[in-house]
C-alpha cells in the first residue's frame, strides 16, 4: 500500500496486478500492469523507503510474500539473483520512462490513446485481418494509464471506430487501419 513502510516483496505467481499511485486529491494513475514472474515492492524493500505504489489484483491471482530480512539475506547468499533483480528494476525504469514520455510529450489525448493501443497491440496482439487483441482493461483503467478521463477514452474509441481505424466488438479490438493509428500516434 502506498506510503506504508516496506514489509517485504511479493512474487506474482499467477494473475495480473495493477500498480497505481494516488494523489492527495484522490486522482490515480496506473503505472503498469504486472504479470506472473514479477516481484512487487522491490524498490521499497531495497531502499527501505515506503512503498510508492498500491497493488490491486485485476484477475484472480496467486502471490507469495517474502519478508524484507529473508529477501535481503537471499540476495546476499545468491549473487546470481541480484542480476535478475537488477533486470526487473531496469525494466520497471524503462516502463516508467515510456509512461512519462507518453504523458508529457503527447500533444493530444488522441495521440496518447493511439500510442497506448499500438503498444498494447505490439505486446498482446495477434495478426489476422488487422491486429487483433483482447481488451482486458476497462475504459477507466485505460484512462488511468494514459492520464485522461474514462469519458474521453470512450469518446475517442467511438471516434476511432467511426473513422474505421479500429473495430470493437465486445472485448475484442481490431486495429484495422494501422497506418492511420500510427499517424495519430505521431513520431
DALINSUL-V393995 format. One record per backbone hydrogen bond with DSSP energy under -0.5 kcal/mol. NH is the residue of the N-H (numbers start at 1). CO is the residue of the C=O. E is the energy in kcal/mol with one decimal. If there is no record, write none. Layout:
# DALINSUL-V393995
[[NH;CO;E] [NH;CO;E]]
This chain:
# DALINSUL-V393995
[[3;51;-3.5] [4;1;-2.1] [9;66;-2.3] [10;40;-2.4] [11;64;-3.4] [12;10;-0.7] [12;38;-2.8] [13;11;-0.8] [13;62;-2.8] [14;62;-1.6] [17;34;-1.8] [18;56;-3.1] [19;32;-2.6] [20;18;-0.5] [20;54;-2.7] [21;29;-2.1] [23;27;-3.0] [26;23;-1.7] [29;21;-2.2] [30;144;-1.3] [31;19;-2.8] [31;29;-0.7] [32;19;-1.1] [34;17;-3.6] [34;32;-0.5] [37;12;-3.7] [38;35;-1.8] [40;10;-3.6] [40;38;-0.6] [42;39;-0.6] [45;41;-2.2] [46;42;-2.8] [47;43;-2.3] [48;44;-2.4] [51;4;-2.9] [54;20;-2.9] [56;18;-2.2] [58;16;-3.2] [59;16;-1.2] [62;14;-2.0] [64;11;-2.5] [66;9;-2.6] [68;7;-2.3] [71;67;-2.8] [72;68;-2.9] [73;69;-2.3] [74;70;-2.3] [75;71;-2.2] [76;72;-2.0] [77;73;-2.0] [78;74;-1.7] [81;78;-1.5] [82;78;-0.7] [82;79;-0.9] [83;79;-0.8] [84;80;-1.1] [85;81;-2.2] [86;82;-2.7] [87;83;-2.4] [88;84;-2.3] [89;85;-2.6] [90;86;-2.4] [91;87;-2.4] [92;88;-2.8] [93;89;-2.3] [94;90;-2.5] [95;91;-2.6] [96;92;-2.3] [97;93;-2.6] [98;94;-2.4] [99;95;-2.2] [100;96;-2.5] [101;97;-2.3] [102;98;-2.5] [103;99;-2.7] [104;100;-3.1] [105;101;-2.6] [106;102;-0.9] [112;108;-1.7] [113;109;-2.3] [114;110;-2.4] [115;111;-2.5] [116;112;-2.4] [117;113;-2.7] [118;114;-2.4] [119;115;-2.5] [120;116;-2.8] [121;117;-2.6] [122;118;-2.2] [123;119;-1.7] [124;120;-3.2] [125;121;-1.9] [126;132;-3.0] [131;175;-1.6] [132;126;-3.2] [132;130;-0.7] [133;173;-2.7] [135;133;-0.7] [135;171;-4.0] [136;134;-1.1] [142;138;-2.4] [143;139;-2.5] [144;140;-2.2] [145;141;-1.6] [146;142;-1.7] [147;143;-1.1] [148;143;-2.1] [153;149;-2.0] [154;150;-2.5] [155;151;-2.5] [156;152;-2.8] [157;153;-2.6] [158;154;-2.0] [159;155;-2.3] [160;156;-3.0] [161;157;-2.3] [162;158;-2.7] [163;159;-2.3] [164;161;-1.7] [165;160;-3.0] [166;160;-1.0] [167;174;-2.2] [169;167;-0.5] [169;172;-2.6] [172;169;-2.1] [173;133;-3.1] [173;171;-0.6] [174;167;-2.9] [175;131;-3.2] [175;173;-0.5] [176;165;-0.8] [176;174;-1.3] [177;165;-2.1] [181;177;-1.9] [182;178;-3.0] [183;179;-2.0] [184;180;-1.9] [185;181;-1.9] [186;182;-1.2]]
